[in-house]
Every structure is written in C-alpha cells, then in structure tokens.
Amino acid sequence: MARTKTKFKPKKVKKSFPIWLIVTGIGLVLVAIWALVSSGGPDKAEIEVTGAPKLKVEQDYYDYGDLKLGGASVRTVVKVTNVGDQPLRFKEAPYIEVLEGC
C-alpha cells in the first residue's frame, strides 16, 4: 500500500462579533433609559394664567436682621417659576433691587 501524504488544513474560524460587546451595549442603553425616566425632569408648576407668561417668586421678602457693612457676605437663592402657559422670555438681564430696611 502506498502511503499518501495528506495535508491538514486548519479550519477557518468565523470571526463573530463578541457577545460581551453586545451585552454591554444593551446594558448601557438600559441604564441611560432608566436615568432619563427616573430623573422625572424639572418640577412643573401649576398653570395659573392662560394665554400669557407670568413670573412667580417663591418668597418676596428676605429679612437678614442686622448686618454690618463689610461684614459677612450673604447669599440667597431666589426661586422663580413661570406659572403661565406661554414661554417666558427676558429681553434683558433680570433686575433685582436690594433695599435697606428701617
């Protein structure tokens, strides 16, 4: 019997897209959707005026007691909300007046 030489060719392995990459992508999309849904967006105010914008300030008056000139600085956060059903647009920077009490 004659011996025949056979060459074994290595099997070609199909390169497939890594499954871990697909799972990671799906996970990131789910986390992004969850973050958008759970944040709830900004607080929406009840509409008090229809057909026009209206600005409402949470607190009109702030009393800091007696303060000395050049003393400790005071910072205040003023929350304003549009309670109208139309967009509120400022033509110039809002003006806040600081008054000295008696």
C-alpha positions in Angstrom: 0.0 0.0 0.0 1.2 3.3 -0.9 1.3 6.0 1.6 -0.4 9.2 0.6 0.5 12.4 2.2 -2.4 14.5 3.3 -2.1 18.0 4.4 -4.4 19.0 7.1 -5.7 22.5 6.5 -6.5 24.4 9.7 -10.2 25.1 10.0 -11.2 28.6 9.4 -12.8 30.1 12.4 -15.5 32.6 11.7 -14.9 35.8 13.4 -18.1 36.7 15.1 -19.0 39.9 16.9 -18.1 39.4 20.6 -21.2 38.7 22.6 -19.9 40.6 25.6 -19.8 43.8 23.5 -23.4 43.3 22.5 -24.5 42.7 26.1 -22.5 45.7 27.3 -24.1 47.9 24.7 -27.6 46.8 25.7 -26.8 47.4 29.3 -25.6 50.9 28.7 -28.8 51.7 26.7 -30.9 50.4 29.5 -29.0 52.4 32.1 -29.5 55.6 30.0 -33.2 55.0 29.7 -33.5 54.3 33.4 -31.6 57.6 34.2 -33.9 59.6 31.9 -37.1 58.1 33.3 -36.1 58.2 37.0 -35.0 61.8 36.9 -38.5 63.0 36.2 -37.3 66.2 34.7 -37.8 69.6 36.2 -40.6 70.3 38.6 -43.6 71.6 36.6 -45.6 74.4 38.2 -49.4 74.6 38.1 -50.7 76.9 35.3 -52.3 79.9 36.9 -52.6 82.2 33.8 -53.7 81.1 30.4 -52.6 82.9 27.2 -49.6 84.7 28.7 -46.4 84.1 30.7 -46.4 85.0 34.4 -43.4 85.1 36.8 -43.9 83.9 40.3 -41.3 84.3 43.0 -41.2 81.7 45.8 -40.6 84.3 48.5 -41.0 88.1 48.0 -39.2 89.3 51.1 -36.0 88.2 52.9 -35.1 89.5 56.3 -31.5 89.1 57.3 -31.7 91.0 60.6 -28.9 93.5 61.4 -25.8 93.2 59.2 -22.7 95.3 59.5 -21.3 96.9 56.3 -18.3 94.9 55.2 -19.2 92.0 57.4 -20.0 88.5 56.4 -21.4 88.2 52.9 -24.9 86.9 52.4 -26.0 84.7 49.5 -29.6 83.9 48.7 -31.1 81.6 46.1 -34.3 83.1 44.7 -36.6 80.5 43.0 -38.7 82.0 40.2 -41.2 80.0 38.2 -43.3 80.6 35.1 -46.9 79.9 36.0 -48.3 81.0 32.7 -48.9 78.7 29.7 -46.7 80.7 27.3 -42.9 80.8 27.2 -41.3 83.4 29.4 -38.5 85.4 27.7 -36.3 88.1 29.1 -35.3 90.9 26.9 -32.5 92.0 29.3 -31.0 90.6 32.4 -33.5 90.4 35.3 -33.1 93.3 37.8 -33.2 92.6 41.5 -33.5 95.5 43.9 -31.8 95.5 47.2 -33.4 97.8 49.8 -32.2 98.8 53.2 -34.8 98.4 55.8 -35.7 100.9 58.5 
